[in-house]
Amino acid sequence: MTDNMNLTRAQFDEVMVPNYAPAAVIPVRGEGSRVWDQQGTEYVDFAGGIAVNCLGHCHPALVAALKEQGEKLWHLSNTMTNEPALALATKLVESTFAERIYFANSGAEANEAALKLARRYAIDNFGEHKVEVIAFDKAFHGRTFFTVSVGGQAAYSDGFGPKPAGITHLPFNDIAALEAAVSDNTCAIMLEPLQGEGGIINGDPEFLRAVRRLADKHNALVIFDEVQSGMGRTGELFAYMGTEIVPDILTSAKALGGGFPIAAMLTTTKIASHLKVGTHGSTYGGNPLACAIGNAVMDVVNTSEVLDGVKRREQLFRDGLAGINEKYHVFSEVRGKGLLLGAVLNEQYAGRSRDFLNAAVAEGLLVLMAGANVVRFTPSLVIPEADISEGLARFERAVAKVTA
Ligand SMILES: *Cc1c(COP(=O)(O)O)cnc(C)c1O
């Protein structure tokens, strides 16, 4: 089949919609934190499928869950519930602030559900005027029209006609701007506690406290988009656990399935009660196959072994990057938390994150960008320490080439 079709990167431009610009190589196999391309070239994976492959590639526990459930039951639709969904929802409830779970298939869908729920809750309780969503510059919440409009990059939402109304964008971490903008018309304040796509920007503790305080004062809900920061990424099960505040609604996706599409919206019983029968839904959301894999991910990730391991690995990355920077002077700082790290390029290399990414691929290393000024690292949460050293050695060679 695919083996004798001579599939090449060039064919991408002939058969695919041109909304992506994929790398020149085509990976065909992965194991742990290593990936091999069509030519058999091996790469160390510091990208983790954009913070998705939290247990690396083909983790035995996930492969086993996929095979076992794959031979049992894949899909029913939400006219019936199923055991894997009930088990996963129970685990999420037992491990977080949440009391109720809604399953979806992608981060955008979970966020769409969160926003619709916040609107419905506000309208039911306080009236039709209370629909304003406050969100932040550079935020990323997905690509459905509502979520991309709430996201803080106009370039992603422009050019598609009239946008959903009632959305206000503010500078992130700006308490004064937030104080000035929140009102009794605000239904929700939505944010990533640690901005990912926007450039790996931590929410300041004081800012997060202000978000909670102002939301409470005006009967607005706090929505944490933890699609990227959640599921162990920061060394806590969810990033909010490392802050002083608890959100009203939280969304998870990416690492929740470790590479299999699944997402969840977590909330309280009181808020959830406003999504009554028929108000929202999804054909695939919460299907047994995805939830079986989500259960396996939770069982491995939500352990002190993995979560403490993230903190240890963060230090290895920080030490390694600091060593490289001492020699080559390319970064102004390393931001982020756990294994969601961004090396910020200094003035001399501003705007050149793609050059570092390309140089890394040439050295056998997969990394990510977070905008033009940040090289992002979101490896597997269980990446072997030997792979971290090897990847950092390759990264140093890439940095040497870019700076030569
Ligand atoms: C990736 C991401 C999304 C979108 O998730 P999809 O699964 O691509 O829809 C939303 N929010 C954040 C913070 C993300 O990083």
The ligand as a MOL file (V3000), in Angstrom:
LIG
                    3D

  0  0  0     0  0            999 V3000
M  V30 BEGIN CTAB
M  V30 COUNTS 15 15 0 0 0
M  V30 BEGIN ATOM
M  V30 1 C -3.2850 23.6010 21.1920 0
M  V30 2 C -4.1160 24.5110 22.0180 0
M  V30 3 C -5.4950 24.6730 21.7770 0
M  V30 4 C -6.1820 24.0540 20.6000 0
M  V30 5 O -6.2350 22.6700 20.6680 0
M  V30 6 P -6.6920 21.8410 19.3740 0
M  V30 7 O -6.6960 20.4210 19.8480 0
M  V30 8 O -5.6980 22.1260 18.2920 0
M  V30 9 O -8.0370 22.3260 19.0010 0
M  V30 10 C -6.2160 25.4650 22.6470 0
M  V30 11 N -5.6280 26.0660 23.6880 0
M  V30 12 C -4.3130 25.9440 23.9460 0
M  V30 13 C -3.7300 26.6340 25.1390 0
M  V30 14 C -3.5180 25.1790 23.1130 0
M  V30 15 O -2.1980 25.0820 23.3500 0
M  V30 END ATOM
M  V30 BEGIN BOND
M  V30 1 1 1 2
M  V30 2 1 2 3
M  V30 3 2 2 14
M  V30 4 1 3 4
M  V30 5 2 3 10
M  V30 6 1 4 5
M  V30 7 1 5 6
M  V30 8 2 6 7
M  V30 9 1 6 8
M  V30 10 1 6 9
M  V30 11 1 10 11
M  V30 12 2 11 12
M  V30 13 1 12 13
M  V30 14 1 12 14
M  V30 15 1 14 15
M  V30 END BOND
M  V30 END CTAB
M  END
